[in-house]
Amino acid sequence: MKRLNLLIATLLISFLSVNAQDLTMDEVLENYYEVMGFEKLKDINTVVMTGKSVNQGMETPFTVTTVRPNKYRLEIEIQGQKMIQVYNSGIGWYVAPWTGTLDAQDLPAEQLKPMKRQADIDGPLYNYKEKGHTAEFLGKDDLEGSEVYKIKLTYDDGDAGTYFIDAENFVVLKEESIMNMRGQEIKSEVLYSDFKPINDMIMPFSFQILMNGQVSQTINVETVDYDSKIDMDFFEKPAPTKVEVKEEQK
């Protein structure tokens, strides 16, 4: 009888030990918020990042400027020319020299939705309910040898993404979504690594972007500045270049 009671007790302790590691979605997110330092980040109004993007062996420098609320500007230097993409509270525009003009053009509607999420300094997972998103807990999974919690987030615009949160360190290791590009659905994956502390906050300094399983580009962050003074005109769409027409001589 004593041996039976000892066996039951051992099994109960083992069961409690295993289940103590199984967190709810809210607990996973609370740990994620705490590790990343969102309590401090929410008081920061501007973030400026610089670094290099690597695509097919070619490095191109970039600068990303994000300002609350909902302002985002990406500048990339390509062979001495500057490509610009901007999201400004619902309005998007871009400058692409290879299109034959330096005038700003409106972004296609399909690009506005992902850019809106990029303009969120905190990212969609933080206070997701207040932003109109809904979350579904998909439990645990294995990601290349790391145990992760999976959370599917359906955004307020109807798109969705799945986040893979490391079960030990509570950082997002991967983000997965389906993108619509030129009428075709493409599986997009972003792998995050090289996490570093900055002013009691944590952020990844390396991003690997995959499209349909193929590496599209690798982004390496070099500098991060918080609360820099930014002129809001920086996000306004510039007027077209005026072309002077000379009168024909009679």
Secondary structure as a PSIPRED ss2 file (coil, helix, strand):
# PSIPRED VFORMAT (PSIPRED V4.0)

   1 M C   1.000  0.000  0.000
   2 K H   0.000  1.000  0.000
   3 R H   0.000  1.000  0.000
   4 L H   0.000  1.000  0.000
   5 N H   0.000  1.000  0.000
   6 L H   0.000  1.000  0.000
   7 L H   0.000  1.000  0.000
   8 I H   0.000  1.000  0.000
   9 A H   0.000  1.000  0.000
  10 T H   0.000  1.000  0.000
  11 L H   0.000  1.000  0.000
  12 L H   0.000  1.000  0.000
  13 I H   0.000  1.000  0.000
  14 S H   0.000  1.000  0.000
  15 F H   0.000  1.000  0.000
  16 L H   0.000  1.000  0.000
  17 S H   0.000  1.000  0.000
  18 V H   0.000  1.000  0.000
  19 N H   0.000  1.000  0.000
  20 A H   0.000  1.000  0.000
  21 Q C   1.000  0.000  0.000
  22 D C   1.000  0.000  0.000
  23 L C   1.000  0.000  0.000
  24 T C   1.000  0.000  0.000
  25 M H   0.000  1.000  0.000
  26 D H   0.000  1.000  0.000
  27 E H   0.000  1.000  0.000
  28 V H   0.000  1.000  0.000
  29 L H   0.000  1.000  0.000
  30 E H   0.000  1.000  0.000
  31 N H   0.000  1.000  0.000
  32 Y H   0.000  1.000  0.000
  33 Y H   0.000  1.000  0.000
  34 E H   0.000  1.000  0.000
  35 V H   0.000  1.000  0.000
  36 M H   0.000  1.000  0.000
  37 G C   1.000  0.000  0.000
  38 F H   0.000  1.000  0.000
  39 E H   0.000  1.000  0.000
  40 K H   0.000  1.000  0.000
  41 L H   0.000  1.000  0.000
  42 K C   1.000  0.000  0.000
  43 D C   1.000  0.000  0.000
  44 I C   1.000  0.000  0.000
  45 N C   1.000  0.000  0.000
  46 T E   0.000  0.000  1.000
  47 V E   0.000  0.000  1.000
  48 V E   0.000  0.000  1.000
  49 M E   0.000  0.000  1.000
  50 T E   0.000  0.000  1.000
  51 G E   0.000  0.000  1.000
  52 K E   0.000  0.000  1.000
  53 S E   0.000  0.000  1.000
  54 V E   0.000  0.000  1.000
  55 N E   0.000  0.000  1.000
  56 Q C   1.000  0.000  0.000
  57 G C   1.000  0.000  0.000
  58 M E   0.000  0.000  1.000
  59 E E   0.000  0.000  1.000
  60 T E   0.000  0.000  1.000
  61 P E   0.000  0.000  1.000
  62 F E   0.000  0.000  1.000
  63 T E   0.000  0.000  1.000
  64 V E   0.000  0.000  1.000
  65 T E   0.000  0.000  1.000
  66 T E   0.000  0.000  1.000
  67 V E   0.000  0.000  1.000
  68 R C   1.000  0.000  0.000
  69 P C   1.000  0.000  0.000
  70 N C   1.000  0.000  0.000
  71 K E   0.000  0.000  1.000
  72 Y E   0.000  0.000  1.000
  73 R E   0.000  0.000  1.000
  74 L E   0.000  0.000  1.000
  75 E E   0.000  0.000  1.000
  76 I E   0.000  0.000  1.000
  77 E E   0.000  0.000  1.000
  78 I E   0.000  0.000  1.000
  79 Q C   1.000  0.000  0.000
  80 G C   1.000  0.000  0.000
  81 Q E   0.000  0.000  1.000
  82 K E   0.000  0.000  1.000
  83 M E   0.000  0.000  1.000
  84 I E   0.000  0.000  1.000
  85 Q E   0.000  0.000  1.000
  86 V E   0.000  0.000  1.000
  87 Y E   0.000  0.000  1.000
  88 N E   0.000  0.000  1.000
  89 S C   1.000  0.000  0.000
  90 G C   1.000  0.000  0.000
  91 I E   0.000  0.000  1.000
  92 G E   0.000  0.000  1.000
  93 W E   0.000  0.000  1.000
  94 Y E   0.000  0.000  1.000
  95 V E   0.000  0.000  1.000
  96 A C   1.000  0.000  0.000
  97 P H   0.000  1.000  0.000
  98 W H   0.000  1.000  0.000
  99 T H   0.000  1.000  0.000
 100 G C   1.000  0.000  0.000
 101 T C   1.000  0.000  0.000
 102 L C   1.000  0.000  0.000
 103 D C   1.000  0.000  0.000
 104 A C   1.000  0.000  0.000
 105 Q E   0.000  0.000  1.000
 106 D E   0.000  0.000  1.000
 107 L C   1.000  0.000  0.000
 108 P C   1.000  0.000  0.000
 109 A H   0.000  1.000  0.000
 110 E H   0.000  1.000  0.000
 111 Q H   0.000  1.000  0.000
 112 L H   0.000  1.000  0.000
 113 K H   0.000  1.000  0.000
 114 P H   0.000  1.000  0.000
 115 M H   0.000  1.000  0.000
 116 K H   0.000  1.000  0.000
 117 R H   0.000  1.000  0.000
 118 Q H   0.000  1.000  0.000
 119 A C   1.000  0.000  0.000
 120 D C   1.000  0.000  0.000
 121 I C   1.000  0.000  0.000
 122 D C   1.000  0.000  0.000
 123 G C   1.000  0.000  0.000
 124 P C   1.000  0.000  0.000
 125 L C   1.000  0.000  0.000
 126 Y C   1.000  0.000  0.000
 127 N C   1.000  0.000  0.000
 128 Y C   1.000  0.000  0.000
 129 K C   1.000  0.000  0.000
 130 E C   1.000  0.000  0.000
 131 K C   1.000  0.000  0.000
 132 G C   1.000  0.000  0.000
 133 H C   1.000  0.000  0.000
 134 T E   0.000  0.000  1.000
 135 A E   0.000  0.000  1.000
 136 E E   0.000  0.000  1.000
 137 F E   0.000  0.000  1.000
 138 L E   0.000  0.000  1.000
 139 G E   0.000  0.000  1.000
 140 K E   0.000  0.000  1.000
 141 D E   0.000  0.000  1.000
 142 D E   0.000  0.000  1.000
 143 L E   0.000  0.000  1.000
 144 E C   1.000  0.000  0.000
 145 G C   1.000  0.000  0.000
 146 S E   0.000  0.000  1.000
 147 E E   0.000  0.000  1.000
 148 V E   0.000  0.000  1.000
 149 Y E   0.000  0.000  1.000
 150 K E   0.000  0.000  1.000
 151 I E   0.000  0.000  1.000
 152 K E   0.000  0.000  1.000
 153 L E   0.000  0.000  1.000
 154 T E   0.000  0.000  1.000
 155 Y C   1.000  0.000  0.000
 156 D C   1.000  0.000  0.000
 157 D C   1.000  0.000  0.000
 158 G C   1.000  0.000  0.000
 159 D C   1.000  0.000  0.000
 160 A E   0.000  0.000  1.000
 161 G E   0.000  0.000  1.000
 162 T E   0.000  0.000  1.000
 163 Y E   0.000  0.000  1.000
 164 F E   0.000  0.000  1.000
 165 I E   0.000  0.000  1.000
 166 D E   0.000  0.000  1.000
 167 A C   1.000  0.000  0.000
 168 E C   1.000  0.000  0.000
 169 N C   1.000  0.000  0.000
 170 F C   1.000  0.000  0.000
 171 V C   1.000  0.000  0.000
 172 V E   0.000  0.000  1.000
 173 L E   0.000  0.000  1.000
 174 K E   0.000  0.000  1.000
 175 E E   0.000  0.000  1.000
 176 E E   0.000  0.000  1.000
 177 S E   0.000  0.000  1.000
 178 I E   0.000  0.000  1.000
 179 M E   0.000  0.000  1.000
 180 N E   0.000  0.000  1.000
 181 M E   0.000  0.000  1.000
 182 R C   1.000  0.000  0.000
 183 G C   1.000  0.000  0.000
 184 Q E   0.000  0.000  1.000
 185 E E   0.000  0.000  1.000
 186 I E   0.000  0.000  1.000
 187 K E   0.000  0.000  1.000
 188 S E   0.000  0.000  1.000
 189 E E   0.000  0.000  1.000
 190 V E   0.000  0.000  1.000
 191 L E   0.000  0.000  1.000
 192 Y E   0.000  0.000  1.000
 193 S E   0.000  0.000  1.000
 194 D E   0.000  0.000  1.000
 195 F E   0.000  0.000  1.000
 196 K E   0.000  0.000  1.000
 197 P E   0.000  0.000  1.000
 198 I E   0.000  0.000  1.000
 199 N C   1.000  0.000  0.000
 200 D C   1.000  0.000  0.000
 201 M E   0.000  0.000  1.000
 202 I E   0.000  0.000  1.000
 203 M E   0.000  0.000  1.000
 204 P E   0.000  0.000  1.000
 205 F E   0.000  0.000  1.000
 206 S E   0.000  0.000  1.000
 207 F E   0.000  0.000  1.000
 208 Q E   0.000  0.000  1.000
 209 I E   0.000  0.000  1.000
 210 L E   0.000  0.000  1.000
 211 M E   0.000  0.000  1.000
 212 N C   1.000  0.000  0.000
 213 G C   1.000  0.000  0.000
 214 Q E   0.000  0.000  1.000
 215 V E   0.000  0.000  1.000
 216 S E   0.000  0.000  1.000
 217 Q E   0.000  0.000  1.000
 218 T E   0.000  0.000  1.000
 219 I E   0.000  0.000  1.000
 220 N E   0.000  0.000  1.000
 221 V E   0.000  0.000  1.000
 222 E E   0.000  0.000  1.000
 223 T E   0.000  0.000  1.000
 224 V E   0.000  0.000  1.000
 225 D E   0.000  0.000  1.000
 226 Y E   0.000  0.000  1.000
 227 D C   1.000  0.000  0.000
 228 S C   1.000  0.000  0.000
 229 K C   1.000  0.000  0.000
 230 I C   1.000  0.000  0.000
 231 D C   1.000  0.000  0.000
 232 M H   0.000  1.000  0.000
 233 D H   0.000  1.000  0.000
 234 F H   0.000  1.000  0.000
 235 F H   0.000  1.000  0.000
 236 E C   1.000  0.000  0.000
 237 K C   1.000  0.000  0.000
 238 P C   1.000  0.000  0.000
 239 A C   1.000  0.000  0.000
 240 P C   1.000  0.000  0.000
 241 T C   1.000  0.000  0.000
 242 K C   1.000  0.000  0.000
 243 V C   1.000  0.000  0.000
 244 E C   1.000  0.000  0.000
 245 V C   1.000  0.000  0.000
 246 K C   1.000  0.000  0.000
 247 E C   1.000  0.000  0.000
 248 E C   1.000  0.000  0.000
 249 Q C   1.000  0.000  0.000
 250 K C   1.000  0.000  0.000
